[in-house]
Structures are given as C-alpha cells and as structure tokens.
Amino acid sequence: MPPPPLSAQKTAEAVQLTAPGSVPFHMKAVIMEAGGSPTTQVEIYWSSPFQWRRTLQGEDFSQTLIVNQDRTFEEDSDDYFPIGLRSLLAAMLAPEARLAEMTLRFADYRTFAGKKVPRLIWARPQYGTSWRAQITELEVLRQPDASLFSVPETTPAARRLRVESLPEADFRKLATEQHEVVWPQVLDGAVTGVGRYYVSIDRTGAVREVYPVRIDNERANESACRQIMSWKFKPAMRDGVAVQAESILNFSMNTRAWGPHDPLNDEEARKLVSEIVEPVIPAGTAAPGSTYTLRAAIDSEGRLIEVIAGDGPRGLFSPCYDAIRKWHFKPVMENGEPRPYRAEIRFVVP
C-alpha cells in the first residue's frame, strides 16, 4: 500500500502513547521497507516511562530492551540501529517526532484510551526509499506480570546502542578519509544546485546509511550516495563510550565540474564499453538504414545513470534502450582519475 498523499497527512498532536500518566498498553506492530522486506516484528509492553519492555525481531536487526526504574537490560543483534526502524518506532509512540528530516504520514486512525491513534505510518526522506509500520494490536495493559520487566543483569553503557545527532561541522571532523563528490553529468534538469544527505555511522566509524534529504537534481543521487558510503570515520565518543552518530551534510552540486566538456560521440563512447549488445529490432519497426540516437550519462564508476531519447524513429527507443542497459561502461580517465561523461550513442537498423 503506497503512502497517502500529503493532503491526507494528519498531525495527531495528542497521540503521545508514552507520555507520563498515559494508560499502560501492549502493542504489536510490523515494520517493513518499501517492497515488503526486510520485515521487523515489534512488541512493546509499556507500564510507565520508567518501566517498559520492547522486543524487535528482524532480518537485519533484533533487540530486547527492558527498562525498570534505574536498571536497563539491552541485547542487540548488530552494532547499528537502522534509521527507518528508529523513525517508525518513534512515530508510533510520539507521532510528532522527526528523525533525519523524515516525512511522516499517518492513516487508519482508531480510538484507543480516548486518543486517535494511527495504525499505519510511513516514514521517508524527501528522496529515496521509504518504510511502513502497521500496528496490528493495541490494548490496555492490565495487571502485567512483573516478570515482563525483570532485568536479568544491568547492561553496561559501553554495550548499549546510543545514537547522537551531531552538527555537520562536528561530524565532518570525525572523517579520516573523505573525497570530494564527483557529480555525474546529468542530461536533464538542474546542472548546479545543492545536495543535502543524511549520513549515519556505527560505533566503529563505518558508514552504514546514506540518504538524500534534498537534491536539486535527483538523477545525481545514487552516484553521490555511493561515493559518500566510501568515506572513512573515526568513532564518535560520548562520555568515554563509542556511539552511533548521524548528521545532515551539505554539498554544492555542479554536474559539469568533472569530465569532458562536450558529450562523447558514438565512436568515442563505444571504445569505453567492454560488452556491447546490439538492439533486437522487431521487423517493420523502422526501415533498414534508419538511425537512432540515445543520449546517455555515465558516472565516474562507469554506471549508466540516465538515458533520454535522441533523434530517429520513435519505435526504436525501447529496443535501443534495452540494449544499452546491458552494456558495461568504463569511466573516462583524466590525469589517471576516473571521470563521468555524457555520450551520444548511435544505432543503425540493419
């Protein structure tokens, strides 16, 4: 189910399930990424802000977290708490929450303890993937078994996952290896502008997630995200303990700053292809000898990021496009460095 249009979004100001004095509850929910997987099963027993239990069971991340007054038990399957999962957990309990400039959308409101609670929630950055949470059970928690909140042992701070949102300047100081983004030569849309990216590192300093928050030409997103993923960081420290850290990084986008000034012609482009697949053109689509041109953009890793139609019979676009998607491009090399380029690739009907 896709998220509702923005006009259908509700703010749900009063829905604070975990606010002091709220009714104790038991909740079950399912969280999934767009496309249906991976799926995380969520179960929460909440008695008060000082006594609650949460279990997450997922393919990428699982957790048992028990809070009982001043004692906390935490067991995690991984050293990293994914942003989509954290965003939706926060939104289910406090819908006004915003993480990493996420857009939140709500639907299927039902009454619980006098409050309108959304049972479907979507979270997504402005561009990129999205996540969905569905609350499958929500009921008043009456006379809970005390063993639910029993803490087998207090987990030391060094073994617990803590997430810190850092100012951009502080986050960049953690970088031990960062490279200028080599923007691909987009074919359409804004050539220059700005890009803002959410970046998250785990407790070892490894980059785990990069998502675009704002970009003036989204065709540049995939290449920029892959490049930022290769950055190296030292761990972020708080109170002598390594923590997971996140920030929003700002960039100036210039898709003509790197690579050849003009598009490569057909001959030049084909020299940079290791596997050329010619199009299969159905009989009668165009007369023999007809030509068709595709305009393509290839990034500094040799990835085909964009193709738009050029000159020639319209019926040739699909077979020519299907063929070029199978090509293995190489980047242009300038002074020993890989660079992006544009190309005009010509096909001839046999």
PyMOL commands that set and color helices and strands:
alter all, ss='L'
color gray80, all
select helices_A, chain A and resi 6-8+83-93+146-149+157-159+168-173+218-229+266-270+314-324
alter helices_A, ss='H'
color red, helices_A
select strands_A, chain A and resi 25-33+39-48+51-58+63-68+71-76+103-112+115-124+131-140+163-165+175-177+192-201+207-215+232-233+236-238+241-254+291-298+304-309+332-334+337-339+341-348
alter strands_A, ss='S'
color yellow, strands_A
deselect
rebuild
show_as cartoon
